Amino acid sequence: MADNRFRVQPPQDNEDWLMSYADMITLLLSFFVLLISMSHIDPVKFEKLQGGMARDIGRHQAAQPLQELKTEVGEVLRGLKLEDDKVSLGSDQRGLVLEFDAGTFFESASAKLKDEYLPVIAKLSETLNSPRYSAFQIEVQGHTDDTPVNTPAFPTNWELSTTRATNVVRTFIQGGIDPTRLAAEGFADTRPKVSNRDMNGHPLPANQAVNRRVSVHIFPR
């Protein structure tokens, strides 16, 4: 009979480390959730990062609705043969930004969209009304320069900028877009892109033209 005193005992499985490991993972997850909750996520950059990770790690293509929408809207604008100084397409921290030159789309001191540019809004409505973009909110902002306006319809630039934004929203609704996805705001001359006047207070007509605009912000809800 073999002597058990000299038999090598197999190592015992000790899984106590799993508890510490699980606690560490939970704490890390909580930490990152806290960071995300306190930070503002740039959806454009996040979508690019998500797509890159899916491609490099998962070896598959991730859906990128923001980029797809930007590409499609760009194609629409090129198809309409609009010049860059009349309409521009870019992005900010929330999503896409489409800017119309107010001097092109509206008469001076008027909020009525020119008839020749109604097809532009109609075509954009058709694109934005696609089911794959139904989760996007559309916020229209009106902006003016600092030249005072005083007409029976528009006593100040506040009324003018707000009504221009509202009329674009109404045109979107006529194009079939759900009103719950839309919002209109007027900022008058309080959000200039460039200075309206020089150091001596003289107006800068080229800069004022840049500031007269309607911005359409498109972002995930």
C-alpha positions as CSV (number, residue, x, y, z in Angstrom):
1,M,0.0,0.0,0.0
2,A,1.4,3.4,-1.1
3,D,2.4,5.9,1.6
4,N,0.2,9.0,1.3
5,R,2.8,11.0,3.1
6,F,5.0,11.3,0.0
7,R,2.2,11.7,-2.6
8,V,2.2,15.2,-4.2
9,Q,-1.2,16.7,-3.7
10,P,-2.7,18.6,-6.7
11,P,-3.2,22.3,-6.2
12,Q,-6.5,23.4,-4.9
13,D,-8.6,25.6,-7.2
14,N,-8.9,28.9,-5.4
15,E,-11.4,31.3,-7.2
16,D,-11.4,33.9,-4.5
17,W,-9.8,36.3,-7.0
18,L,-12.9,36.3,-9.1
19,M,-14.7,38.3,-6.5
20,S,-12.1,41.0,-6.5
21,Y,-12.0,41.0,-10.3
22,A,-15.8,41.3,-10.5
23,D,-15.7,44.2,-8.0
24,M,-13.0,45.9,-10.0
25,I,-15.0,45.6,-13.3
26,T,-18.1,46.9,-11.6
27,L,-16.3,49.9,-10.2
28,L,-14.7,50.7,-13.6
29,L,-18.1,50.4,-15.3
30,S,-19.7,52.7,-12.7
31,F,-16.8,55.2,-13.1
32,F,-17.3,55.4,-16.9
33,V,-21.0,55.6,-16.6
34,L,-20.5,58.6,-14.2
35,L,-18.1,60.2,-16.6
36,I,-20.5,59.9,-19.5
37,S,-23.4,61.2,-17.4
38,M,-21.4,64.4,-16.7
39,S,-20.1,64.9,-20.2
40,H,-21.6,66.1,-23.4
41,I,-21.2,63.5,-26.1
42,D,-20.5,64.8,-29.6
43,P,-22.7,62.5,-31.7
44,V,-20.8,63.1,-34.9
45,K,-17.4,62.1,-33.3
46,F,-19.0,59.3,-31.4
47,E,-20.5,57.9,-34.6
48,K,-17.2,58.0,-36.3
49,L,-15.5,56.3,-33.3
50,Q,-18.2,53.7,-33.2
51,G,-17.8,53.0,-36.9
52,G,-14.0,52.8,-36.6
53,M,-14.2,50.4,-33.6
54,A,-16.8,48.2,-35.4
55,R,-14.6,48.0,-38.5
56,D,-11.2,47.5,-36.7
57,I,-12.3,45.2,-33.9
58,G,-15.6,43.6,-34.9
59,R,-14.7,43.4,-38.6
60,H,-18.1,44.7,-39.7
61,Q,-19.7,47.9,-40.7
62,A,-21.7,49.8,-38.1
63,A,-24.7,51.9,-39.0
64,Q,-23.8,55.6,-39.2
65,P,-27.1,57.5,-39.8
66,L,-25.6,60.9,-39.2
67,Q,-22.9,60.4,-41.8
68,E,-25.4,58.8,-44.2
69,L,-27.8,61.8,-43.8
70,K,-25.0,64.3,-44.3
71,T,-24.0,62.5,-47.5
72,E,-27.6,62.3,-48.8
73,V,-28.3,66.0,-48.0
74,G,-25.1,67.0,-49.7
75,E,-26.2,65.1,-52.8
76,V,-29.5,66.8,-52.7
77,L,-27.9,70.2,-52.6
78,R,-25.5,69.4,-55.4
79,G,-28.4,68.1,-57.5
80,L,-30.2,71.4,-56.9
81,K,-27.0,73.2,-58.1
82,L,-27.0,75.6,-55.2
83,E,-23.9,77.8,-54.7
84,D,-21.9,77.5,-51.5
85,D,-22.6,81.1,-50.6
86,K,-26.3,80.4,-50.6
87,V,-26.4,77.2,-48.5
88,S,-23.8,75.3,-46.5
89,L,-23.7,72.0,-44.8
90,G,-21.6,71.3,-41.7
91,S,-21.7,69.9,-38.2
92,D,-21.5,70.9,-34.6
93,Q,-21.5,69.1,-31.3
94,R,-25.1,68.1,-31.6
95,G,-25.3,66.9,-35.2
96,L,-25.6,68.4,-38.7
97,V,-26.0,72.1,-39.4
98,L,-27.6,73.3,-42.7
99,E,-27.4,77.1,-43.2
100,F,-29.4,79.2,-45.7
101,D,-28.4,82.6,-46.7
102,A,-31.4,84.8,-45.7
103,G,-30.6,87.4,-48.3
104,T,-31.0,84.7,-51.0
105,F,-34.0,82.8,-49.6
106,F,-36.0,85.9,-48.3
107,E,-36.7,89.4,-49.5
108,S,-35.2,92.1,-47.5
109,A,-37.1,92.7,-44.2
110,S,-39.5,89.9,-45.2
111,A,-40.2,86.5,-43.8
112,K,-41.7,85.0,-47.0
113,L,-39.7,82.3,-48.7
114,K,-39.0,83.1,-52.3
115,D,-41.0,80.9,-54.6
116,E,-37.9,79.7,-56.5
117,Y,-36.4,78.3,-53.3
118,L,-39.5,76.4,-52.1
119,P,-38.4,73.3,-54.0
120,V,-35.2,73.3,-52.0
121,I,-37.1,72.9,-48.7
122,A,-39.5,70.4,-50.3
123,K,-36.6,68.2,-51.4
124,L,-35.0,68.4,-48.0
125,S,-38.3,67.5,-46.4
126,E,-38.5,64.4,-48.6
127,T,-35.0,63.3,-47.4
128,L,-35.6,64.1,-43.7
129,N,-39.0,62.4,-43.8
130,S,-37.3,59.1,-44.7
131,P,-38.1,56.4,-42.1
132,R,-34.4,55.8,-41.4
133,Y,-34.0,59.4,-40.3
134,S,-37.2,59.5,-38.2
135,A,-35.2,59.6,-34.9
136,F,-33.7,63.0,-35.8
137,Q,-35.0,66.3,-34.3
138,I,-35.0,69.4,-36.6
139,E,-34.5,72.8,-35.0
140,V,-34.7,75.9,-37.2
141,Q,-33.1,79.1,-36.0
142,G,-33.5,82.5,-37.5
143,H,-30.7,85.1,-37.4
144,T,-30.4,88.7,-38.6
145,D,-27.7,91.4,-38.6
146,D,-27.8,94.4,-36.3
147,T,-29.6,96.7,-38.7
148,P,-32.8,97.8,-37.0
149,V,-36.1,96.9,-38.7
150,N,-39.4,98.6,-38.0
151,T,-42.4,97.6,-40.0
152,P,-46.0,96.9,-39.1
153,A,-45.3,93.1,-39.4
154,F,-41.9,93.1,-37.8
155,P,-41.3,95.9,-35.2
156,T,-37.9,94.4,-34.4
157,N,-35.4,91.8,-35.6
158,W,-36.8,89.4,-33.0
159,E,-40.1,89.1,-34.8
160,L,-38.4,88.9,-38.2
161,S,-35.9,86.2,-37.3
162,T,-38.6,84.1,-35.5
163,T,-41.1,84.3,-38.3
164,R,-38.4,83.3,-40.9
165,A,-37.6,80.2,-38.8
166,T,-41.4,79.5,-38.3
167,N,-42.0,79.7,-42.1
168,V,-39.3,77.2,-42.8
169,V,-40.8,74.9,-40.2
170,R,-44.3,75.3,-41.7
171,T,-42.8,74.4,-45.1
172,F,-41.2,71.3,-43.6
173,I,-44.6,70.3,-42.1
174,Q,-46.2,70.8,-45.5
175,G,-43.6,68.4,-46.8
176,G,-44.9,65.7,-44.5
177,I,-42.5,66.0,-41.6
178,D,-44.0,65.2,-38.2
179,P,-44.4,68.5,-36.3
180,T,-43.2,66.8,-33.0
181,R,-39.8,66.6,-34.6
182,L,-39.7,70.3,-35.3
183,A,-38.9,73.5,-33.4
184,A,-38.5,77.2,-34.4
185,E,-36.4,79.8,-32.7
186,G,-35.5,83.5,-33.4
187,F,-32.3,85.0,-32.1
188,A,-32.3,88.4,-33.9
189,D,-28.7,89.7,-34.0
190,T,-27.6,88.1,-30.7
191,R,-25.7,85.2,-32.3
192,P,-23.5,86.7,-35.0
193,K,-21.0,84.5,-36.7
194,V,-18.7,87.5,-37.4
195,S,-18.7,91.1,-36.2
196,N,-21.4,93.3,-37.7
197,R,-19.3,96.5,-37.3
198,D,-15.7,97.6,-37.3
199,M,-13.8,99.0,-34.3
200,N,-15.3,102.5,-35.1
201,G,-18.8,101.2,-35.2
202,H,-19.2,101.4,-38.9
203,P,-21.2,98.6,-40.5
204,L,-19.4,95.8,-42.4
205,P,-21.9,94.9,-45.2
206,A,-20.1,91.6,-46.1
207,N,-20.1,90.5,-42.5
208,Q,-23.7,91.5,-42.0
209,A,-24.7,89.4,-45.0
210,V,-23.0,86.4,-43.4
211,N,-24.9,86.9,-40.2
212,R,-28.3,87.1,-42.0
213,R,-29.1,83.4,-42.1
214,V,-31.5,80.6,-41.2
215,S,-29.8,77.6,-39.5
216,V,-31.3,74.1,-39.6
217,H,-29.9,71.9,-36.8
218,I,-30.5,68.2,-37.3
219,F,-29.6,65.9,-34.4
220,P,-30.5,62.6,-32.7
221,R,-33.4,62.8,-30.3
